[in-house]
Amino acid sequence: MSKLNYAIGVDLGGTNLVAGLVSSAGRVVFNRKLKTEANKGRKVAVGNIEKAIQLVLDGCTPEQKKGLKGIGIGAPGLVDHRKGIVRNPPNLKGWNEVHLAKIMSGKFKLPAYVGNDANVYALGEHTFGAGKGADCMVCITLGTGMGGGLILNNQLYVGSFQTAGELGHVIIDSKGKRCNCGNFGCVERYVGNSYIVERALEKIKQGRKTTVVKIAGGLDKITPKALSEAANSGDKLAREVWKETGAYAGAALSSIINTLGPRVVVIGGGVSRAGRLILDPIKAEVKKRVFKYLAQRVKIVLGTLGDDAAVLGSASLVWHHLK
Ligand SMILES: [Zn+2]
């Protein structure tokens, strides 16, 4: 058995910050959680990242410390992977341009890397999870929005300007609803958390019967989670909402699959906790739309890394750069 080595993975969110020690076997050995305190400004937030990393270092055994290969950070928004710069993350106000990799490698004397959170998720599933061994892999994360990550020829693909993988803004209806990005008919506008709920509410307004209001504890408390529960207990309206959501995501994925010809498509993010409720209609739509030869071969699966995905993915940046 080859000797284990380690990396520190940091999941930087607008509210919470998790840093974990990850082994090369793909296990989070332990992690430390802090508040990002993004509202207190850039200095405080960067200081908290340093604090979280220091807490992980303090928890390492001497052997783990010796085997440490570097630090990987997953951050929201536009990230310059090559230079390790985070640019204007939407939920970290006042960041403008932060040379996060440089700051962390200077402070801890370890190689440090930064990646966009959805890209990093894809890298994690490729290194340790559902996409392991796939030469080409497409990954989407379903949550507030729809993120994306591409692994092409075993490499994270970021494009000429390090912006690639914005799969949530694939257009599925050129005259469709207006997306947050300003464009019309982006798939994110149909499969994001609040839009799933919006569709359920529209159906309820039409006078349809459903158990989801009771499950959620009120009309204004409906969530994708409540819709999952309702659908699993046979609620027709909720089942319909999931079917439509999967069909929208599947339509966007069909274009992407026809373009890239991936071996595996991995579905992750909070909304993917709906499991087969979302996976089955995605598969059905892809089967209908993608060239048959390809449709018979591409595997569409749920991510397998669960709650540790972000920390594992961030840490996997380190091994990806070692290659
Ligand atoms: Zn958009």
Boltz pocket constraint, residues with backbone or C-beta under 6 A from the ligand:
constraints:
  - pocket:
      binder: B
      contacts: [[A, 168], [A, 169], [A, 179], [A, 180], [A, 181], [A, 182], [A, 183], [A, 186], [A, 188]]
      max_distance: 6.0
